[in-house]
Amino acid sequence: MIDRMSDTPVAVFTAAWDAVQWNSLWGELFGNPTEVGPRTQNLIWGHFAAAPPVGTSPIERDPEHTDAFERRMVADLRRAADRYPDDRAVAELISGLREANPRFADLWTRYETVPTGRSRKTVVHAELGEITLDCDILTIECADLHIVLNWAEPGTPDAEKLDLLRERIAATAHR
């Protein structure tokens, strides 16, 4: 399914937000999670506690979108911790995040219930510059997976930049 969705950056994450699979367009925009180390393969750790890995595109959000993203991620991690109370990796992730980042620790103590939903971010690509993307998260409850889809408004300069990345990937695949 991921390979067939080559026209949009898409990745699959576990209930605790560890990267499982991603397509080439995701890798072009956000880097290859396996190349940056095991803990930084976790989306929440990468946001709250890790310096951006070399070669990845920085992500920028305005304060409103940052707040919504952080609250949504912490609430979702709490749901994972509730579903897997004996999972040592989830407990260690939460403990490490609470120690590493005061904002995470504060959000963790709030016990908020925030549904997943659409967000917006700007990816600063090394060659193409800023690309503003909308992001939808599809949750597959029975499999405890999150499918993250990023897309640009059709007909915009952002969509044109994604087209350039798609063309680059296609040309590389045909070599």
ABEGO torsion letter per residue (X at the ends): XAAABAABBBBBBBAAGBBABBBAAAAAAAEBAAAAEAAAABAAAAAAABBBBBGBBBBBBBAAAAAAAAAAAAAAAAAAAAABAABAAAAAAAAAAAAABAAAAAAAAAGBBBBBBBBBBBBBBAAAEBBBBBBBBBBBAAAGBBBBBBBBBBGBAAAAAAAAAAAAAAAAAAX
